[in-house]
């Protein structure tokens, strides 16, 4: 169905091809998983399937790509629209209508399908993706995860023979991600649809793949083959494979079920060892404060009776948040979890004044975000939103970093050093819009971290990030929370004293569906559901036994308390 024949792609002014001499095939009715580090060329490979590369993106493509016998060199994207459906990393960039139902119907209208067929497919897709309750809602009013489901649904209604998806589950909660992947499985197995997808959260999807294409980046040769064989030695691997390497399982299992069948001896070894320590062990479970901080420590953020409502009081839409109480102390790393639309982004936006409370109040340090000026809010809290491009406006990465240094009165080069830690190797002359989604997020995060705000707010911070970039992000978050110095690796005691953070400790609140990041770095988990706070406590007690939010290691080793591969490695190393 898809054939790459000696394909190389070079963008103008790039020192080397991003893809070089790529040759592989994807058979009809196969699910092909594309993996690789952030910025390695995965998106370029996907865009070549429907001719976006080079007809839309520019650059030079040599070799040829055949899709159902059509050569993308002579067939532009519109000529392949009846065969290939594409869902990009940024759903908002692809929407052309205002409401959910209209967006689902638009692609079918473009193909000239009869109205009765369109109506049936819209209803089927609404039910398939759990969107029936928001069918009449404006797309702009939906959460990021709901928007991603709409984008997937808009492509599914056209019944393409080839479906290309770039990070399809990155903004979805675990249950919604399972629903989407189950739908893709039905398309592959029941209808013979060919699916090619790139995904950084391999723990969600690798067990469904028929073959893996590893894109190493830097113009190096691709590796194509059986998922277990490719991932056994890959630098990009999910926790289940990392645990397999630690335990010596060959070939590595790709699912929790297969791993549990092998894990009996490992559970026996761990059963007699002391319980693991994680970030949550630094926090007193009674007071919620770091153990070495006095109980009288003033919270960095305090929320009292917060109600957030969209559309005014006369609307039938329920509040996004209702009667919410929350305090966050210096040194805490708080993970906000819950299904899409639970109110996580609304809480973060209220903490920086982007939404005004309908009732209750918010304080960040001594600042009321609802009434304070933007400059005062920026000194108290920094937010990296779901769409990082909202923070970027300069014409190059280097200028973006230099402007951040000037805006926040930082020493020259601080923003660039932070970016180099998060995503090494990004050229300073590259335009932000030419970066991958993960690189763009790293740049926006570096801009915010340049200010060293006492309260750092992150909305889906690992969207588009590979495992290495996530580990670097976790290191920076730990350094901020522990007061180990500035996030660029330098000490700045003057700034720490000036921002009112006792001992240089910052607080971090991040909204995420990435349970693996939560297990690695969070000291506390807050779960929201329909605007209500339904759980608040240490990571192990909130997510460790949850069938939805538990990380892979917890599921494999249950009922033992280990959550991460690093905890298991430390336990075995000390035994």
RODO-2510 file (C-alpha; in nm, 4 decimals, decimal comma):
residues 575
     n   res          X          Y          Z
     1     x     0,0000     0,0000     0,0000
     2     x     0,2884     0,2400     0,0859
     3     x     0,6359     0,2156    -0,0640
     4     x     0,9379     0,4382     0,0040
     5     x     1,2105     0,3929    -0,2588
     6     x     1,5499     0,5530    -0,1785
     7     x     1,3798     0,8652    -0,0414
     8     x     1,5924     1,1543     0,0844
     9     x     1,4586     1,4889     0,2068
    10     x     1,6633     1,8043     0,2559
    11     x     1,5211     2,1390     0,3630
    12     x     1,6702     2,4624     0,2354
    13     x     1,9693     2,5880     0,4349
    14     x     1,9834     2,2590     0,6314
    15     x     2,3404     2,1250     0,6585
    16     x     2,2312     1,7651     0,5951
    17     x     1,9236     1,5707     0,4801
    18     x     1,6731     1,5033     0,7553
    19     x     1,5911     1,1716     0,5839
    20     x     1,8498     0,9867     0,3760
    21     x     1,8008     0,6890     0,1426
    22     x     1,4829     0,5655     0,3116
    23     x     1,3470     0,2383     0,1717
    24     x     1,0641     0,0348     0,3267
    25     x     0,7098    -0,0823     0,2578
    26     x     0,3867    -0,0928     0,4575
    27     x     0,1399    -0,3603     0,3510
    28     x    -0,2351    -0,3121     0,3301
    29     x    -0,4087    -0,3626     0,6641
    30     x    -0,0915    -0,3131     0,8672
    31     x    -0,0238    -0,0847     1,1635
    32     x     0,3209     0,0716     1,1295
    33     x     0,4660     0,2578     1,4268
    34     x     0,7241     0,5301     1,3602
    35     x     0,9535     0,6020     1,6565
    36     x     1,2505     0,8266     1,7193
    37     x     1,3774     1,1169     1,9222
    38     x     1,2225     1,4638     1,9120
    39     x     1,3191     1,6356     1,5849
    40     x     1,4604     1,3209     1,4237
    41     x     1,2403     1,3447     1,1123
    42     x     0,9310     1,1413     1,2020
    43     x     0,6885     1,4162     1,1008
    44     x     0,8742     1,4670     0,7721
    45     x     0,8402     1,0956     0,6969
    46     x     0,4659     1,1036     0,7697
    47     x     0,4107     1,4153     0,5598
    48     x     0,5820     1,2507     0,2647
    49     x     0,3057     0,9874     0,2544
    50     x     0,0393     1,2303     0,1292
    51     x     0,2706     1,4689    -0,0565
    52     x     0,2833     1,7495     0,1992
    53     x     0,6586     1,6980     0,1671
    54     x     0,7684     1,8638    -0,0548
    55     x     0,4573     2,0214    -0,2182
    56     x     0,3577     2,2157     0,0951
    57     x     0,6648     2,2219     0,3206
    58     x     0,9214     2,2963     0,0497
    59     x     1,2638     2,1388     0,0439
    60     x     1,3926     1,8742    -0,1951
    61     x     1,2715     1,5148    -0,2162
    62     x     1,4658     1,2568    -0,4129
    63     x     1,3567     0,9004    -0,4727
    64     x     0,9849     0,8339    -0,4747
    65     x     0,6916     0,7533    -0,2475
    66     x     0,4074     0,5386    -0,3841
    67     x     0,0693     0,5273    -0,2112
    68     x    -0,1775     0,2802    -0,3608
    69     x     0,0262     0,3039    -0,6786
    70     x     0,0203     0,6856    -0,6936
    71     x     0,3502     0,8720    -0,7036
    72     x     0,3499     1,1662    -0,4619
    73     x     0,5890     1,3553    -0,6912
    74     x     0,3113     1,3877    -0,9483
    75     x     0,0102     1,3698    -0,7141
    76     x    -0,0363     1,6662    -0,4829
    77     x    -0,2083     1,6266    -0,1426
    78     x    -0,5493     1,7081    -0,2914
    79     x    -0,5010     1,4266    -0,5435
    80     x    -0,4507     1,1793    -0,2586
    81     x    -0,7334     1,3045    -0,0338
    82     x    -0,9623     1,0138    -0,1272
    83     x    -0,6969     0,7624    -0,0196
    84     x    -0,4959     0,9194     0,2645
    85     x    -0,6311     1,0804     0,5803
    86     x    -0,3857     1,2797     0,7949
    87     x    -0,4105     1,3943     1,1568
    88     x    -0,1269     1,6303     1,2491
    89     x     0,0347     1,7113     1,5829
    90     x    -0,1603     2,0343     1,6232
    91     x    -0,5368     1,9770     1,5763
    92     x    -0,6194     2,3502     1,5824
    93     x    -0,4140     2,4044     1,2676
    94     x    -0,6441     2,1733     1,0690
    95     x    -0,9926     2,2781     1,1802
    96     x    -1,1986     2,4641     0,9199
    97     x    -1,5417     2,4882     1,0878
    98     x    -1,6687     2,6135     1,4217
    99     x    -1,8586     2,3221     1,5789
   100     x    -1,7824     1,9547     1,6372
   101     x    -2,0579     1,8160     1,4175
   102     x    -1,9744     2,0464     1,1260
   103     x    -1,6057     1,9515     1,1475
   104     x    -1,6881     1,5805     1,1320
   105     x    -1,8997     1,6388     0,8213
   106     x    -1,6662     1,8764     0,6361
   107     x    -1,4339     1,6174     0,4844
   108     x    -1,7258     1,4129     0,3543
   109     x    -1,8812     1,7244     0,2003
   110     x    -1,5540     1,7907     0,0188
   111     x    -1,5658     1,4371    -0,1260
   112     x    -1,9303     1,4800    -0,2348
   113     x    -2,0819     1,2012    -0,0241
   114     x    -2,4651     1,1775    -0,0033
   115     x    -2,6298     1,3455     0,3009
   116     x    -2,7707     1,0188     0,4404
   117     x    -2,4239     0,8591     0,4356
   118     x    -2,2768     1,1644     0,6024
   119     x    -2,5382     1,1594     0,8796
   120     x    -2,4772     0,7911     0,9545
   121     x    -2,0983     0,8295     0,9662
   122     x    -2,1165     1,1369     1,1909
   123     x    -2,3304     0,9492     1,4436
   124     x    -2,1019     0,6456     1,4329
   125     x    -1,7935     0,8598     1,4890
   126     x    -1,9496     1,0599     1,7731
   127     x    -2,0217     0,7334     1,9555
   128     x    -1,6864     0,5758     1,8655
   129     x    -1,4813     0,8615     2,0121
   130     x    -1,7086     0,9620     2,3000
   131     x    -1,7997     1,3008     2,1523
   132     x    -2,1789     1,2807     2,1442
   133     x    -2,2205     1,5096     2,4465
   134     x    -2,0188     1,7898     2,2804
   135     x    -2,1541     1,7539     1,9245
   136     x    -2,2988     2,1070     1,9184
   137     x    -2,0166     2,2748     2,1116
   138     x    -1,7792     2,5265     1,9521
   139     x    -1,4443     2,3567     1,8917
   140     x    -1,2651     2,6487     2,0571
   141     x    -1,4443     2,5728     2,3862
   142     x    -1,3195     2,2124     2,4069
   143     x    -1,0217     2,0856     2,6019
   144     x    -0,7045     1,9954     2,4140
   145     x    -0,7818     1,6249     2,4377
   146     x    -1,1366     1,6713     2,3096
   147     x    -1,0018     1,8741     2,0174
   148     x    -0,7618     1,5931     1,9354
   149     x    -1,0484     1,3436     1,9275
   150     x    -1,2443     1,5742     1,6957
   151     x    -0,9433     1,5946     1,4613
   152     x    -0,9181     1,2148     1,4519
   153     x    -1,2932     1,1826     1,3984
   154     x    -1,2928     1,4326     1,1103
   155     x    -1,0514     1,2036     0,9257
   156     x    -1,2221     0,8774     1,0200
   157     x    -1,5582     0,9863     0,8727
   158     x    -1,4072     0,9907     0,5221
   159     x    -1,3127     0,6198     0,5542
   160     x    -0,9587     0,6568     0,4134
   161     x    -0,7665     0,3493     0,2990
   162     x    -0,4497     0,4916     0,4569
   163     x    -0,4591     0,6739     0,7898
   164     x    -0,1539     0,8782     0,8989
   165     x    -0,1441     1,0085     1,2569
   166     x     0,1217     1,2197     1,4276
   167     x     0,1103     1,1870     1,8084
   168     x    -0,2592     1,0840     1,8127
   169     x    -0,2791     1,0126     2,1878
   170     x    -0,0484     1,2868     2,3173
   171     x    -0,3274     1,4995     2,4668
   172     x    -0,5645     1,2165     2,5590
   173     x    -0,6310     1,0758     2,9029
   174     x    -0,5480     0,7045     2,9408
   175     x    -0,9052     0,5833     2,8874
   176     x    -0,9619     0,8052     2,5834
   177     x    -0,6284     0,6893     2,4393
   178     x    -0,7327     0,3259     2,4818
   179     x    -1,0631     0,4000     2,3061
   180     x    -0,8867     0,5647     2,0112
   181     x    -0,6333     0,2839     1,9800
   182     x    -0,9102     0,0238     1,9997
   183     x    -1,0870     0,2062     1,7164
   184     x    -0,7674     0,2014     1,5099
   185     x    -0,7315    -0,1713     1,5768
   186     x    -1,0818    -0,2320     1,4450
   187     x    -1,0021    -0,0320     1,1314
   188     x    -0,6854    -0,2355     1,0735
   189     x    -0,8226    -0,5817     1,1472
   190     x    -1,1842    -0,5517     1,0316
   191     x    -1,1621    -0,3067     0,7414
   192     x    -0,8044    -0,3518     0,6188
   193     x    -0,7118     0,0133     0,6694
   194     x    -0,3375     0,0821     0,6651
   195     x    -0,2344     0,2916     0,9668
   196     x     0,0977     0,4724     1,0042
   197     x     0,1455     0,6610     1,3270
   198     x     0,4231     0,8358     1,5145
   199     x     0,4006     0,8294     1,8920
   200     x     0,6355     0,9103     2,1773
   201     x     0,4233     0,7343     2,4408
   202     x     0,5219     0,3904     2,3230
   203     x     0,3817     0,2258     2,6349
   204     x     0,0364     0,2954     2,4934
   205     x     0,0718     0,1678     2,1393
   206     x     0,3751    -0,0562     2,0778
   207     x     0,1905    -0,3811     2,1533
   208     x    -0,0468    -0,3105     1,8619
   209     x     0,2235    -0,2497     1,5987
   210     x     0,2903    -0,4936     1,3151
   211     x     0,6236    -0,3278     1,2358
   212     x     0,8357    -0,0455     1,3726
   213     x     1,0275     0,2146     1,1756
   214     x     1,3031     0,3659     1,3907
   215     x     1,4137     0,7108     1,2711
   216     x     1,7513     0,7797     1,4376
   217     x     1,7862     1,1332     1,2991
   218     x     2,0888     1,3085     1,1578
   219     x     2,0392     1,1465     0,8184
   220     x     2,1310     0,8026     0,9550
   221     x     1,9825     0,4869     0,8063
   222     x     1,6397     0,3810     0,9289
   223     x     1,5799     0,0513     1,1060
   224     x     1,2667    -0,1368     1,0054
   225     x     1,1434    -0,4635     1,1484
   226     x     0,9706    -0,6548     1,4248
   227     x     0,8792    -0,4262     1,7197
   228     x     1,0487    -0,6404     1,9858
   229     x     1,3695    -0,6765     1,7839
   230     x     1,3945    -0,3039     1,7055
   231     x     1,3147    -0,1827     2,0577
   232     x     1,5413    -0,4355     2,2303
   233     x     1,8409    -0,2127     2,1560
   234     x     1,6746     0,1199     2,0759
   235     x     1,7539     0,4368     2,2719
   236     x     1,3795     0,5061     2,2559
   237     x     1,1899     0,2407     2,4504
   238     x     0,8861     0,2213     2,6833
   239     x     0,9177     0,1288     3,0537
   240     x     0,8182    -0,2331     2,9911
   241     x     1,1200    -0,2749     2,7601
   242     x     1,3518    -0,0900     3,0018
   243     x     1,2365    -0,3240     3,2796
   244     x     1,2975    -0,6215     3,0495
   245     x     1,6564    -0,5063     2,9925
   246     x     1,7067    -0,4738     3,3681
   247     x     1,5620    -0,8189     3,4356
   248     x     1,7356    -0,9863     3,1396
   249     x     1,4207    -1,0890     2,9485
   250     x     1,4919    -1,1729     2,5826
   251     x     1,3105    -1,0892     2,3629
   252     x     1,1501    -0,8085     2,5607
   253     x     0,7744    -0,8238     2,6177
   254     x     0,5763    -0,5341     2,4729
   255     x     0,2618    -0,5499     2,6865
   256     x     0,1878    -0,5560     3,0592
   257     x     0,0215    -0,8949     3,0211
   258     x     0,3280    -1,0581     2,8655
   259     x     0,5587    -0,8900     3,1159
   260     x     0,3592    -1,0141     3,4163
   261     x     0,3993    -1,3703     3,2897
   262     x     0,7780    -1,3251     3,3106
   263     x     0,7915    -1,1149     3,6268
   264     x     0,7390    -1,3843     3,8929
   265     x     1,1102    -1,4263     3,9795
   266     x     1,1610    -1,0490     3,9794
   267     x     0,8680    -0,9978     4,2173
   268     x     1,0137    -1,2633     4,4454
   269     x     1,3493    -1,0797     4,4545
   270     x     1,1840    -0,7478     4,5336
   271     x     0,9370    -0,8817     4,7917
   272     x     1,1948    -0,8914     5,0709
   273     x     1,3486    -0,5507     4,9980
   274     x     1,2592    -0,2174     5,1617
   275     x     0,9817    -0,0164     4,9951
   276     x     1,1054     0,2283     4,7339
   277     x     1,1514     0,5975     4,7934
   278     x     1,0255     0,8489     4,5401
   279     x     0,9733     1,2240     4,5171
   280     x     0,6600     1,1923     4,7287
   281     x     0,8692     1,0687     5,0234
   282     x     1,0166     1,4164     5,0576
   283     x     0,6709     1,5461     5,1544
   284     x     0,4871     1,5021     5,4834
   285     x     0,1564     1,3343     5,4020
   286     x    -0,0255     1,5104     5,6880
   287     x     0,0774     1,8716     5,6257
   288     x     0,1486     1,8386     5,2543
   289     x     0,4751     2,0304     5,3053
   290     x     0,8314     1,9168     5,2279
   291     x     0,9626     1,7261     5,5317
   292     x     1,2504     1,9660     5,5973
   293     x     1,0341     2,2800     5,5750
   294     x     0,8625     2,4359     5,8774
   295     x     0,4871     2,3825     5,9005
   296     x     0,4322     2,7596     5,8977
   297     x     0,5672     2,7950     5,5440
   298     x     0,3473     3,0301     5,3430
   299     x     0,1983     2,8552     5,0401
   300     x     0,3109     2,9740     4,6994
   301     x    -0,0420     2,9272     4,5647
   302     x    -0,3752     2,9190     4,7464
   303     x    -0,7159     2,8543     4,5893
   304     x    -1,0322     2,9058     4,7946
   305     x    -1,3826     2,8103     4,6806
   306     x    -1,2856     2,8597     4,3166
   307     x    -1,5637     2,8476     4,0579
   308     x    -1,4819     2,8896     3,6885
   309     x    -1,7649     2,9159     3,4404
   310     x    -1,7592     2,9679     3,0639
   311     x    -2,0378     3,1341     2,8682
   312     x    -2,1965     3,3258     3,1560
   313     x    -2,4417     3,2248     3,4249
   314     x    -2,7326     3,1833     3,1850
   315     x    -2,5650     2,9094     2,9874
   316     x    -2,6633     2,5466     3,0417
   317     x    -2,2974     2,4444     3,0367
   318     x    -2,1853     2,3245     3,3830
   319     x    -1,8981     2,5018     3,5606
   320     x    -1,5474     2,3992     3,4582
   321     x    -1,4441     2,4172     3,8264
   322     x    -1,6681     2,4315     4,1288
   323     x    -1,5890     2,5155     4,4896
   324     x    -1,2251     2,4087     4,4567
   325     x    -0,9818     2,4437     4,7492
   326     x    -0,6081     2,3840     4,7021
   327     x    -0,2774     2,4933     4,8549
   328     x     0,0687     2,4379     4,7080
   329     x     0,3847     2,4876     4,9161
   330     x     0,7444     2,5605     4,8096
   331     x     0,9188     2,2404     4,7061
   332     x     0,6054     2,0615     4,5905
   333     x     0,5610     1,9100     4,2453
   334     x     0,1875     1,8630     4,1993
   335     x     0,0446     1,6566     3,9134
   336     x    -0,3068     1,7473     3,7993
   337     x    -0,4779     1,4431     3,6502
   338     x    -0,8244     1,3538     3,5275
   339     x    -1,0065     1,2834     3,2043
   340     x    -1,0186     1,5334     2,9195
   341     x    -1,2415     1,8260     3,0120
   342     x    -1,2091     1,7695     3,3884
   343     x    -1,0930     2,1282     3,4536
   344     x    -0,7132     2,0936     3,4672
   345     x    -0,6356     2,3689     3,2156
   346     x    -0,9000     2,5936     3,3711
   347     x    -0,7214     2,5734     3,7067
   348     x    -0,3846     2,6572     3,5512
   349     x    -0,5366     2,9477     3,3588
   350     x    -0,6973     3,0833     3,6762
   351     x    -0,3593     3,0810     3,8495
   352     x    -0,2205     3,3243     3,5896
   353     x    -0,5344     3,5320     3,5424
   354     x    -0,6308     3,4053     3,1964
   355     x    -0,9781     3,3238     3,3317
   356     x    -1,1601     3,5143     3,6025
   357     x    -1,3274     3,3283     3,8879
   358     x    -1,7068     3,3331     3,8922
   359     x    -1,6725     3,2814     4,2675
   360     x    -1,3969     3,2232     4,5192
   361     x    -1,0431     3,3501     4,4835
   362     x    -0,6836     3,2741     4,3890
   363     x    -0,3586     3,3999     4,5396
   364     x    -0,0108     3,3379     4,4014
   365     x     0,2339     3,4668     4,6610
   366     x     0,0993     3,8155     4,7302
   367     x    -0,0584     3,8514     4,3852
   368     x    -0,4260     3,8200     4,2907
   369     x    -0,4049     3,7059     3,9259
   370     x    -0,7587     3,8203     3,8538
   371     x    -0,6709     4,1867     3,9123
   372     x    -0,2909     4,2133     3,8911
   373     x    -0,1033     4,3513     3,5913
   374     x     0,0616     4,1004     3,3547
   375     x     0,4142     4,1991     3,4638
   376     x     0,3344     4,1256     3,8285
   377     x     0,1775     3,7912     3,7373
   378     x     0,4812     3,6952     3,5261
   379     x     0,7100     3,7510     3,8252
   380     x     0,4893     3,5268     4,0414
   381     x     0,3943     3,2448     3,8039
   382     x     0,4839     3,1228     3,4568
   383     x     0,2550     2,9095     3,2392
   384     x     0,3558     2,6964     2,9412
   385     x     0,0208     2,6318     2,7662
   386     x    -0,0857     2,3305     2,5615
   387     x    -0,0095     2,5251     2,2443
   388     x     0,3475     2,6497     2,3043
   389     x     0,3451     2,8560     1,9866
   390     x     0,1234     3,1070     2,1693
   391     x     0,4357     3,2239     2,3558
   392     x     0,6646     3,2494     2,0523
   393     x     0,6733     3,5484     1,8194
   394     x     1,0388     3,6108     1,7168
   395     x     1,1765     3,5181     1,3754
   396     x     1,4407     3,2750     1,5028
   397     x     1,5186     3,0518     1,7982
   398     x     1,8204     3,2640     1,8898
   399     x     1,6229     3,5878     1,8894
   400     x     1,3491     3,4239     2,0982
   401     x     1,6092     3,3323     2,3609
   402     x     1,7765     3,6738     2,3558
   403     x     1,4389     3,8456     2,3932
   404     x     1,3534     3,6238     2,6908
   405     x     1,6826     3,7205     2,8581
   406     x     1,5989     4,0893     2,8055
   407     x     1,2359     4,0576     2,9158
   408     x     1,3267     3,8898     3,2442
   409     x     1,6512     4,0791     3,3116
   410     x     1,8480     3,7533     3,3031
   411     x     2,2171     3,7293     3,2252
   412     x     2,2762     3,6868     2,8495
   413     x     2,2611     3,3267     2,7376
   414     x     2,0460     3,1876     3,0175
   415     x     1,7496     3,0968     2,7939
   416     x     1,9804     2,9387     2,5350
   417     x     2,1497     2,7252     2,8027
   418     x     1,8140     2,6030     2,9319
   419     x     1,7039     2,5158     2,5768
   420     x     2,0305     2,3291     2,5185
   421     x     1,9563     2,1153     2,8249
   422     x     1,6012     2,0384     2,7148
   423     x     1,6561     1,9862     2,3417
   424     x     2,0214     1,9873     2,2337
   425     x     2,1185     2,0753     1,8808
   426     x     1,8409     2,3152     1,7722
   427     x     1,9977     2,5692     1,5314
   428     x     1,9752     2,9272     1,6574
   429     x     1,8756     3,0529     1,3118
   430     x     1,5770     2,8161     1,2799
   431     x     1,2333     2,9782     1,2760
   432     x     1,0129     2,8553     1,5658
   433     x     0,7378     2,7490     1,3259
   434     x     0,9856     2,5167     1,1502
   435     x     1,0520     2,3214     1,4707
   436     x     0,8835     1,9955     1,5593
   437     x     0,6040     2,0138     1,8133
   438     x     0,8341     1,8797     2,0852
   439     x     1,1128     2,1250     2,0010
   440     x     0,8653     2,4135     2,0023
   441     x     0,7461     2,3079     2,3470
   442     x     1,1052     2,2971     2,4738
   443     x     1,1649     2,6490     2,3420
   444     x     0,8512     2,7846     2,5111
   445     x     0,9489     2,6111     2,8334
   446     x     1,2981     2,7600     2,8166
   447     x     1,1473     3,1084     2,7739
   448     x     0,9321     3,0675     3,0855
   449     x     1,2122     2,9088     3,2895
   450     x     1,4356     3,2044     3,2114
   451     x     1,2264     3,4107     3,4533
   452     x     1,2688     3,1514     3,7322
   453     x     0,9099     3,2104     3,8526
   454     x     0,8315     3,0882     4,2082
   455     x     0,5375     2,8951     4,0610
   456     x     0,5840     2,7045     3,7345
   457     x     0,2693     2,5829     3,5573
   458     x     0,2901     2,3278     3,2769
   459     x    -0,0060     2,2155     3,0645
   460     x     0,0706     1,8781     2,9029
   461     x     0,4479     1,9396     2,9199
   462     x     0,5523     1,6099     2,7586
   463     x     0,3387     1,6393     2,4470
   464     x     0,5777     1,5737     2,1596
   465     x     0,8748     1,4869     2,3839
   466     x     1,0755     1,1662     2,3578
   467     x     1,1882     0,9753     2,6666
   468     x     1,5258     1,1503     2,6788
   469     x     1,3692     1,4962     2,6656
   470     x     1,1216     1,3943     2,9363
   471     x     1,4089     1,2825     3,1594
   472     x     1,5811     1,6188     3,1112
   473     x     1,2571     1,8004     3,1902
   474     x     1,2195     1,5911     3,5063
   475     x     1,5731     1,6868     3,6146
   476     x     1,4934     2,0556     3,5741
   477     x     1,1668     2,0242     3,7677
   478     x     1,3446     1,8445     4,0526
   479     x     1,6157     2,1126     4,0625
   480     x     1,3561     2,3888     4,0868
   481     x     1,1590     2,2113     4,3590
   482     x     1,4676     2,1199     4,5619
   483     x     1,6282     2,4627     4,5365
   484     x     1,9393     2,3140     4,3766
   485     x     2,0003     2,6232     4,1661
   486     x     1,8734     2,7738     3,8457
   487     x     1,7393     2,5473     3,5767
   488     x     2,0307     2,6229     3,3458
   489     x     2,2695     2,4615     3,5916
   490     x     2,3981     2,7860     3,7457
   491     x     2,3347     2,9307     4,0864
   492     x     2,1458     3,2584     4,1127
   493     x     2,0951     3,3276     4,4804
   494     x     2,0052     3,6890     4,4156
   495     x     1,7081     3,5883     4,2014
   496     x     1,5994     3,3244     4,4519
   497     x     1,5997     3,5805     4,7347
   498     x     1,4221     3,8335     4,5188
   499     x     1,1331     3,6093     4,4202
   500     x     1,0364     3,5332     4,7780
   501     x     1,0931     3,1588     4,7544
   502     x     1,2257     3,0396     5,0873
   503     x     1,5557     2,8585     5,0406
   504     x     1,5291     2,9002     4,6627
   505     x     1,2548     2,6363     4,6392
   506     x     0,9962     2,6724     4,3680
   507     x     0,6640     2,4945     4,3263
   508     x     0,5549     2,3173     4,0089
   509     x     0,2013     2,2277     3,9047
   510     x     0,1626     2,0315     3,5839
   511     x    -0,1491     1,9013     3,4132
   512     x    -0,0764     1,5745     3,2402
   513     x    -0,1996     1,2385     3,1179
   514     x     0,1562     1,1046     3,1240
   515     x     0,1432     0,8644     3,4167
   516     x     0,5095     0,7723     3,3717
   517     x     0,6197     1,1331     3,4280
   518     x     0,3948     1,1557     3,7336
   519     x     0,5582     0,8481     3,8853
   520     x     0,9061     0,9864     3,8196
   521     x     0,8796     1,3442     3,9413
   522     x     0,5546     1,4284     4,1251
   523     x     0,5413     1,4622     4,5043
   524     x     0,1621     1,4807     4,5069
   525     x    -0,1294     1,4006     4,2773
   526     x    -0,4545     1,5948     4,2523
   527     x    -0,7320     1,4297     4,0493
   528     x    -1,0169     1,6359     3,9038
   529     x    -1,3448     1,5053     3,7631
   530     x    -1,6118     1,7293     3,6109
   531     x    -1,4696     2,0302     3,7919
   532     x    -1,4527     1,8667     4,1344
   533     x    -1,1446     1,7628     4,3321
   534     x    -1,1877     1,3889     4,3890
   535     x    -0,8426     1,2828     4,5127
   536     x    -0,5402     1,4559     4,6643
   537     x    -0,2454     1,2653     4,8073
   538     x     0,0930     1,0968     4,7557
   539     x     0,1662     0,9428     4,4180
   540     x     0,1823     0,5823     4,5363
   541     x    -0,1579     0,5935     4,7059
   542     x    -0,3394     0,7847     4,4302
   543     x    -0,2047     0,6278     4,1110
   544     x    -0,0221     0,3139     4,2278
   545     x    -0,3325     0,0976     4,2541
   546     x    -0,5445     0,2780     3,9937
   547     x    -0,6431     0,0649     3,6930
   548     x    -0,6432     0,3812     3,4786
   549     x    -0,3563     0,5959     3,6062
   550     x    -0,1043     0,3330     3,7233
   551     x     0,2319     0,3369     3,5370
   552     x     0,3501     0,0270     3,3529
   553     x     0,5928    -0,0913     3,6213
   554     x     0,3218    -0,0716     3,8882
   555     x     0,0924    -0,2874     3,6756
   556     x     0,3668    -0,5423     3,6071
   557     x     0,4858    -0,5735     3,9692
   558     x     0,1500    -0,5344     4,1439
   559     x     0,0866    -0,5776     4,4391
   560     x     0,4420    -0,4589     4,5152
   561     x     0,4824    -0,0795     4,5603
   562     x     0,7426    -0,0064     4,2909
   563     x     0,6317     0,2499     4,0286
   564     x     0,9336     0,3122     3,8028
   565     x     1,2267     0,1288     3,6470
   566     x     1,4691     0,3568     3,8331
   567     x     1,3169     0,2516     4,1668
   568     x     1,3536    -0,1164     4,0745
   569     x     1,7137    -0,0622     3,9635
   570     x     1,7985     0,1160     4,2907
   571     x     1,6423    -0,1630     4,4948
   572     x     1,8273    -0,4378     4,3107
   573     x     2,1515    -0,2408     4,3234
   574     x     2,1335    -0,2064     4,6998
   575     x     2,0309    -0,5684     4,7629
***
